[in-house]
């Protein structure tokens, strides 16, 4: 998901579906077309193929460090 977003071509979020990680797209704009959705699917497929052959360009720990850092900062603000 991070690699898809890093391309800047599309934005996805994540969810858990039946206990498994899943990508989630939220389409709200009234002018979104089938071609827009097809382009999103193309970006996801291309990114997946690239990752299958080369690995992620963003270390998995990157997001975790930000989350942990945010928790520590929040705890410091709260006086913990």
Residue pairs with C-beta under 8 A, 6 or more apart in sequence:
1 12
1 13
1 14
1 23
2 56
2 58
2 62
2 63
3 47
3 50
3 51
3 56
3 57
3 58
4 10
4 12
4 23
4 43
4 44
4 47
5 11
5 12
6 57
6 58
7 43
7 47
9 39
9 43
10 25
10 39
10 40
10 43
10 44
12 23
12 24
12 25
12 40
12 44
13 23
13 24
13 25
13 26
14 21
14 22
14 23
14 24
15 22
15 24
16 22
23 44
25 37
25 40
27 36
27 37
